[in-house]
Amino acid sequence: MKTKLIAAALLAAAPVTSANAMNVADFLLKADALEKKGMMALFSSDYKLLKGEVETASKQLRSERLAAQKAGRKPAYCPPAKGGGLTPNEMLAQLRTIPAAQRSRVELKDGLKAVLSRKFPCS
């Protein structure tokens, strides 16, 4: 239950800009620590940081996808028009499938792009 709450909040936040993009290793490390805090995670500065990272990466990926479509190029992923999106738990689980040795070299945005392209491939 608390995992779902934390993960849902990570996806539902207002953007917080970051000078440097967060990598998947740091994101998962902070997400795991927040899950252990339970409801107290809502008061953590990392909570807002992670929400902002996901929101910013999601907006950038959406903009890239729409620009590719407008230019007649194949987008990286093709989500359904309505519903069927990526759940917070699914996002975290899929990010954890990135090999641990590579996570520190993969920006969160790129990790999310890989997750979305697997879930919503373009035919």
BELKAKA-V146479 format. One record per backbone hydrogen bond with DSSP energy under -1.0 kcal/mol. NH is the residue of the N-H (numbers start at 1). CO is the residue of the C=O. If there is no record, write none. Layout:
nh->{NH/NH}
co->{CO/CO}
//
This chain:
nh->{5/6/7/8/9/10/11/24/25/27/28/29/30/31/32/33/34/35/36/40/41/42/43/44/48/49/50/51/52/53/54/55/56/57/58/59/60/61/62/63/64/65/66/67/68/69/70/71/72/73/78/91/92/93/94/95/96/97/98/102/103/105/108/111/112/113/114/115/116/117/118/119/120}
co->{1/2/3/4/5/6/7/106/103/23/24/25/26/27/28/29/30/31/32/37/38/39/40/41/44/45/46/47/48/49/50/51/52/53/54/55/56/57/58/59/60/61/62/63/64/65/66/67/69/68/120/87/88/89/90/91/92/94/95/99/99/102/22/107/108/109/110/111/112/113/114/115/116}
//
